[in-house]
Amino acid sequence: MATKRKRRHKRKRLSQYLPKVKNKYVRWSLRVVAYFFIITIMWVILLRFINPPITWLMVQRGIERKADGEEWKITKKWIRYDDLSDNLKRAAIAGEDARFMEHWGLDREAIADAYQRNKDGGRLRGGSTISQQTAKNVFLWPRRSWIRKGFETYFTLLIELFWSKKRILEVYLNVIETGDGLYGAEAAAQHNFGKSAQSLTKRQAALMVAVLPNPRRWSPAKPTAFINRKANTIVRYMGHSEIP
């Protein structure tokens, strides 16, 4: 009985903040929307202080490996922001999001540029910022759709509001897919160079970032001519990359 009274009390408290609507379906819809905002905001705030233990992509890749007859593999190790190589931080910004320190999650110039390139028939490319990629990796599923893109924008704005740029970059570098069954900079650095992500050279950091669009196809340890050219470009711009 006491539990039921508490539940009724909670529903009553929430209803105080909702408009007085007679239609029960509209009333329930408003309640669902209110709970959605409360839960997602609390989720984002919680992960500002707690490192995300796993992502949807990690689970999906593990299931795909099992379906192909391979062993389950999720190799990752969290490295604190201050312990990560500054070379890697600068390479990530130079290669993935040059205006990371300037925008609020959405880079309108990059989006417009990507739209124009795609419209003109060039190779398809996105305009996703590091913040958007972090929101997608941590909170959402991998499959592309307009619905997911909408949620991605929502969570991007939330992490920009409740997290610092330092926290966004830290999470990004620790959860991003960096190889087959590899996640985060430390796993990739150990696998490809036999060293920690704390001590990457400029060239090694640039190579790791250069393969990020498709880390299961390309390898930083065995770069193709295309990856070498891309890494060289990243190295040139690293000196201009401001890091949080």
N, C-alpha and C positions, 0 to 999 in steps of 0.2 A: 504493500500500500504506500509506504514511504517513497519507494522508487517511482511509482506512478505519479504521486503528487509532485515530485521533483521534475519529471518530464513535462507534466502539464504546466508547471511554473516556468520552465525554460521556454516552452512554446508561447506562453503568455507574454514573457519578457520580449521575445523576438517580435511578436505581433504588435507590440507597442510602437515599434519603429517602422512598421509597414502601413501603407495607406489603408483606410477603412474601405474594403471592397466586399460587396455582397456576393458576387459570383465566386463560388467555391473553387472553380478551376483556375480563375485568374489569381485568386488568393494563394492557392497552392503553388502556382507558377512563380509568383513573387517570393514565396518562401524558399523555393528551390534556388532561385537566383541569389537570394540573400545568403543562403548557406554556402553556395558556390564561392561567392566573394570572400566570406569569412574563412572558409577552409583553405582556399588557394593563397590568400594573403598570409595566413598563419604558417602554411607550408613553406612559403618563400622566406619568411622571417626566420623559421627554424633552421633552414639550410644556410642561413648566413653564418651560423655558429657551428653547425654540425656538417661534416663532410658527407656528401651523398654516397651511400655504400654500394649502390649498383644503379644501372640505368636500363631502360627498355631495350636499347640497342645491344647492350651486353647480353641480355637474356635472349634476344632474337638471334644473335650470332651464335650463341651457344647451342640453341635448338637447331639451327641450320647445320652446324657441325655434326651434331648427333644424327640428324637425318641423312647426312652424307656418309655415315659410318665412321666418323672421326670422334675422338674423345672430346669431352666438354673442356673448354679452355677459356678462362678469363684471367689474364695475367695483368696485375696492376699493383702499384704501390704509391701511396700518397706522399707527395713532397710539399712541405710548406712553401708559401710564396717566397719568403725571404731566403730560403735555401735553394731555390731554382736559379739556374744560371741567368744572368742579365742578358747574355747573348740570345738565349732562347726566348725570353720575353720580347726583346727587340725584334727578333726574327718573326715571331708570331704576328706582331703588329705590322711590321713591314710587309709581310707576305699575305696576311689575311684581312687586315682592317687598319689602313693607314690613318684614318680619322677616329680611331678608338677613343682617344682622350677628349675629343671635341663633341661627339654626338651623344644623344640620349637614348642610344640603343638602335635607332634606325638611321641609316646613312642615306639621305634622300638623293645625294649626288650619285652614289654607287648604284642605287636602285634604278635611277633614271638612265644611267650609263648601260646597265645590264639590259634594261628594257629595250633601249635603242639598238644594241648589238644583236639581241635576239630577233627584233623586228626586221633588221636588215639582213637576216639570214646567216649571221655569223654563228660560231660555235656557241651553243647554249651555255650560259653562265648565270649564276645568281648574284644577288647584291647583299647577301647576308653578312652581318657584322659579327664580331666575336661574341657580342652580347646575345644576338639571335641564335647563334650556334650553341651557346651555353644553355639558353632557355630550352631549345629543342632537345639537346642531349640529356638534360637533367629531368625535365618535367614531361616530355612528350614522346610519342612513338615515332619511328623513323619514316614510315610511309608518307609520301608527299600527297597533299590534298589542300583545297582551299580552306577546309575546316581546320586542319592542323596549322595552316599558315596563320589563321586568325588567332588561335590559341597561342601560337608562337609569339605573335606581336603582343598579346596581352601579358604573357609571362616575361617577355623582354622588358616591357615598361615597368613591371613589378620589380625585377631584379635591379634595374637601373635606379629605382626609387629607394629600395631597402638595402641593397648591397653597395659596397664601394667598388670602384674600378679595379682596385687591387684584388678584391674577393672574386670578381667576375673573371679576371684573367687567371687567378689561381685555380678556380674550379675548371675553367676551360682547359688548361694545360694538364689537368689531372684526370679528366674523364673522356677526352676526345679519343676516338679510335685512331690508333697509330700503327696498326698492322693486323695480321690474322690472329685474333685472340689477344691482341695487345691493346691496352688502354692507358692513356696518360704518358707523359714525357719520360718518366723514370723507366717504365717497362720498355719503351722504344729505345732509349739510350743504352740500356743494359743489353738488349737483344742485338742492336745494330753496331754498337761501338765498344761494348764491354766496359762501359764506364757509367757513372751516375749523371743524371740530368743537372747535377750541381756544377759540373765542370766541363760542359760542352764548349767547344771552340765555336767561333763565328761560322765557319764552314759547316761543321756538324749540325749546328742549330738550324742553319738555313736549309740544309738537305732534309732535315726532319720536317720542317714546315712545308717545303716544296712538294712533298708527297701526300700531304693531308687530303687533297681532293679525292684520292683513291689509294689509301695506304696498303690495301691488300693486293694491289696490282704493282705498285712501285716500291722500291726499297731504297732507303737512304744509304745503305751500305753498298749497293750496286746500282748507282744512278744511271739512267739513260742519258742520252745527249740532251733531250728535252728537260729532264730534271736538273741536269748540270747548268743549263742556261738559266732556268728559273731560279736556282739557288744562287747563281752569280748576281742576278738582279736583286734578290733579297739582301745579299751581303752589301751591295752598293747603297741600299736605302736604310740599312740598319742604323747607321750613324745619325740619321735624321728622325729616328723613332723615339718619341717620348714615352717612358714607361711610368706607371703609377708607383 
